[in-house]
Amino acid sequence: MRLNYNKAEFTAAYGKFSQLPTSDRIEIAFAGHSNVGKSTLINKLFNRKNLARVSSVPGKTATINFYGLDNIYFVDLPGYGYAKVAKSEKERWAGLIEGYLGSDRDIRLVFMLVDMRHAPTSDDVHMINFLIDTEMPFVLVLTKADKLNKTEREKRMEAFRSEIPCFDDIHSIPFSSQTFEGVEELRQIVEDIADDNDVVA
């Protein structure tokens, strides 16, 4: 059944993992490096301009932001790896991300975002290894795909095979906020999860 993405609403933001209330629904999370395009992806997914606040300043998302749609929470995790913040702030972000992903919340999937134009950062590889080691279901979303021509894209996809652990075994989706590439495939994954759990009214 088709979800009505226009009905998605911002629910709450939390600066500490301990502040999170007990979840009463399944959750789909978005993880990735600062400025990789998580907020942009969420807005495209829900066909909204400003549901998630987009900033040109890396590290803007310093909280865990929850968006509700039917009986699903979409969870925007803080972007990691931004250098120009205090060590204590980095540690708080890490605590938020690790606390959330390591919790007993009903996390059905993580959309793991990586900038398609570049090799993954060491933080990206660390996160991907964490998801593999904990057997957390995830899909790799390769953002900013429109910035590459066909030859550049082929080179990056080939390079990812040696840069990203188990790349050939990971479901990866090139995504562009400009051309909408990947949007329908991502929505289909969300709807499959919703259908599997009979959460669509």
Stockholm file with secondary structure:
# STOCKHOLM 1.0

chainA/1-201         MRLNYNKAEFTAAYGKFSQLPTSDRIEIAFAGHSNVGKSTLINKLFNRKNLARVSSVPGKTATINFYGLDNIYFVDLPGYGYAKVAKSEKERWAGLIEGYLGSDRDIRLVFMLVDMRHAPTSDDVHMINFLIDTEMPFVLVLTKADKLNKTEREKRMEAFRSEIPCFDDIHSIPFSSQTFEGVEELRQIVEDIADDNDVVA
#=GR chainA/1-201 SS CCCCGGGCEEEEEESSGGGCCCCCSEEEEEEEBTTSSHHHHHHHHTTCSSSSCCCSSTTCCCSEEEEEETTEEEEECCCBCCSSSCHHHHHHHHHHHHHHHTSSSCEEEEEEEEETTSCCCHHHHHHHHHHHHTTCCEEEEEECGGGSCHHHHHHHHHHHHHHSTTGGGSCEEECCTTTCTTHHHHHHHHHHHHHHTTCCC
#=GC SS_cons         CCCCGGGCEEEEEESSGGGCCCCCSEEEEEEEBTTSSHHHHHHHHTTCSSSSCCCSSTTCCCSEEEEEETTEEEEECCCBCCSSSCHHHHHHHHHHHHHHHTSSSCEEEEEEEEETTSCCCHHHHHHHHHHHHTTCCEEEEEECGGGSCHHHHHHHHHHHHHHSTTGGGSCEEECCTTTCTTHHHHHHHHHHHHHHTTCCC
//
